[in-house]
Amino acid sequence: MIDTWQQALPHGITLSCRASGHKGRPVLMFLHGFPEAAFVWDDLLEHFARPENGGYRCIAPNLRGYEHSSAPDDVRAYRAKFLVQDVLALIDAECGAGPLAALVAHDWGGAVAWSLANQHPTRLRQLVIVNSPHPGPFLHALKHDPAQQAASAYMNFLVQPDAAAQLSHNNFSKLLGFLRGHSEGDVAAQGDTDSALWLTDALAERYRTVWRQSLQGGLNYYRASPLRPATAQDDSLLQIELPDETLHIPMPTLVLWAQDDLALLPCLTQGLAQHIPDLRLVTIEGATHWVVHEQPARVIAEISAFLQPQ
């Protein structure tokens, strides 16, 4: 059973949350990406809350800008330090002074999780990342790998002032094309049409409902981030350098990487070990960026095998 509520945080942001499991149990927290919402984790929330699967308290917030969570208008409000602040406050609300049993994150949720794990390592015992690039390999690839530069070109479309209007046109046909594995050319396609059988009409309508509530908030993550391919008009990426101390991840970390992700290529898993001493990297064949939808049983199995007893 999934519970939903609005969690008011001390710094004035409210996050709409989904949860399963009893309060007081070790907490697993799940962070979604773009253009998703917290509901994508429902199967995992219910699975890991069952006593035979650990009996965890499982929580998935809608990140700021999504669904019924606070959605500031100022793009600067979507910088990483503020997104991390939100998740830290939610951890405090659920765990008090104790740490999460694990933080599980995908896509943009993973970007938040990498930062939080580096800056606040005592707040989580374990980290699970699903197709979300660590900033070290990602910056290197954006600077030096032509294939990843091309794969990430869609990011420069998503920061355009009219991106929300274009994506909303014709009942969100572009965004649904993104999920289904075909595109009108502006957003990266993901796999072939057979791989998108998971996207039923009912699920597509559930996504549309989320996008109608707040699409610009999710796009503001791209607008606030400096990590996107350089262009003739904006080559500021080439000036970015990330100190080694901002890239270190000290806790046990599982990275699940679907190999057919066309936006985030397998090259982004290269060099992870230099930043993550306790790394387990699992590649998943025949899956795209939407692996949580496509192969939920595999994702659950890999996380189950990784989680340490509490």
Secondary structure by P-SEA (a helix, b strand, c coil): cbbbbbbbcccccccccccccccccbbbbbbbccccccccaaaaaaaaacccccccbbbbcccccccccccccccccccaaaaaaaaaaaaaaccccccccbbbbcaaaaaaaaaaaaaccccccbbbbcccccaaaaaaaacccaaaaaaacccccccccaaaaaaacccaaaaaaaaaccccccccccccccccccccaaaaaaaaaaaaacaaaaaaaaaacccccccccccccccccccccccccccbbbbbbccccccccccccccccccccbbbbbbbcccccccccccaaaaaaaaaaccccc
